Amino acid sequence: MKIAFISDIHGNLEALENVLRDIEKEGVEKIHFLGDVVGYGCNPNECVKLVDTHCEVKLLGNHDYATMGLESTDSFNQLAQTSISWTIGEITKKSVAILADFEIQSDFLDFHLVHASPGESDRWHYILNPTQALPQFDNFTQSVCFIGHSHIPTIFSRNGDGNVTASNKASLEWSPDKKYIINIGSVGQPRDNDSRACYLIADTELRRISYRRVEYNIRKTQIKMKKADLPNFLIERLATGL
């Protein structure tokens, strides 16, 4: 079975539409979404509708949580707070009702799925390096935990001796002798110096994961954000992938 994992769309309709087209070309059987469909970008309602239509597992991220009024944005930086305030003013009651049916975490086959971290999943901890990853391996029993949140595609693996390493390989065959935490990257706002939309395909027969990078019309997205008077930094970073 080929499964696509997408995350961190952040209201970027152009990126999401092109990723869905690429997924269709790849002959994927299921699509799972790992959170943050809204925030930063200008098309929260359209993105919520597409995720709801195309994805089987649908998870909440911290931006979704804040948009629904489930937690304060006090821990967000000023740019994120500004974008969430804009999103709250634009999102429809129908979209909020759809988000209310999303989960915090889920299991599928031998995979654990969560937005930020398998431990304290609604506290939105970042996993950015092996030191942060190490204690998280004890919080799931499956072979692989797929995450989003940081927007940085990274493969953390723990061997039988308990040593954790990080890799940025474009593809990997996962070993039955290891355990993995795999960040699938961001569709709508990559932050790994590559402006192309990022998602991941897992082939369960070959035991292989592969990152996919997809071009989209960044300029079109930026023009819409500018018209919405969103912060310039959020607009400009789309072209740099930072």
C-alpha positions, 0 to 999 in steps of 0.5 A: 500500500502507498500512503501519502502523509501531508501536514502544515498546509497553513491556508496555502491553497496553491501548494495544496492543490499541486500536492494533491495533483502530484499524489494522484499521479503517484497512485497513492491509495490513502492520504493522511493529514497531520495538522495545521490546515490553517494559519499564515495563508489566505485560504483557510476554508478552501484548504479545510474543505480539500483536506476533509474531502481527500484525507482519511486520518485528519489531525489537529495542529496548534494553529487549528486549535487556536483558530477554534478557540481551544487555547490562547495564542499567548505562546505564539510569536507576534507574526503567528498571532497576527495571522491567527487573528486574521484567520479567525475573522475569515474562517466559516462556522462550517469550517470550524465544525469540520475541524471539530471532528479532527483528532489529536493523534491516531494509529494506522497499521504500524504507524503512530500519527501526531502533529507535534510529538507523541508525548503530551500531544496537545502541548505542541513540543518541537522535535528538532534534534536527537536530544529532543527525540530521544525521550519521545521514542518511549511514547509510542509502541509502533515502528514509526511515528510520523509528525509535522509541526517544525516544517523541517523534513527529518528522519530520527532513528533509534537503534537497539542500543538506544542511540538516536541519529538524525538524517535528511535523506530523500528516501529510506527503507525502514528497518525492523530493528530500528524505531523511527520518528519521521517529520514529513515536512510542510506543504504550505510553508517549508522551512528547510531552505527549499521553497517547494511544497513537501510531503511524504509517501510510505510504501508499506510493501517495500518498507520505504519512505520517500519525500516529494517536492512539488513546485507551485505558484508562490507568487500567486499565493504572495499576492493574495497575502499582500492584499490581505495585509498579512505580515511581509515576513510571512509573505517573503519567506515562502520564496526562500523556504526559511 
